[in-house]
């Protein structure tokens, strides 16, 4: 087994994310306050909300120059935004989530707006979370499946982008090739949200960040250990680590490491401590979060049997979680193959936050769209 490879030292300022997070609520119940890690919150329910404002190499790498980028039209990579904007979106996600949890349905910022949802790659969570979330805030979402739009086949992507922009206020796309999302964003005149590509999955990682803040209490300074394939989820964690300081470890079999250029660019910012290792047992020690994903993603199912052989020793099971320690939470972006990359016991354990994490897809995505639409 290869030893853990270390890069830059971790900045351990955890105060900014945890303390500023206390300002997301105007009025909330004690249970909501505890849920969000805020002590002493008012007991009144929220009644209003502030409207202030394995992947193959990507065709074009996102910028990691650290410059403030707060007014971008699209949400394609987490690293397109600076730290303050990311936390602003996360704070808004928690605020809107608390409002919806209170039963208030009067906040309808998307009223009169429509969203086109392009799916060349099917998904339960992505469709339901986007469609339900947009509806709950007053909007109407239109599902366009693989048979409805065949981008680059029946019609060119640049034409689809311009036509849908004339009908809709925002476009979400879940596609295979990363170039497709880049082309959509280039030619669309309305915001484009990356619902997943083979390169990255920024909405998932925003939901994950929200979940960590809710349960650990802060994101900055945490140790997140991903065990499995160096895929689009890993790339998104790396891009987040290029903006927000935390300790990220990817434990994967030799030959299944994340994209080298993405690792190097994330490390070059000097923001986070980033490690790539082939030793999961050493990697998980002292983790705040142990994270897993399927070993064979959509489009790789013909490799499933081969990958199961190569990934022996990388299952997240009770023994591995014991090495991580009692404070470690388990996360998974789902769908999970129980008994393969993770055991049933780990998913169902008290320290598993898999299902709150899945719910947070909707709240994080609502906040992303509110930000892009300036609402």
Order of alpha helices (4+ residues) and beta strands (2+ residues): alpha-alpha-alpha-beta-alpha-beta-alpha-beta-alpha-beta-alpha-beta-alpha-beta-alpha-beta-alpha-beta-alpha-alpha-beta-alpha-alpha
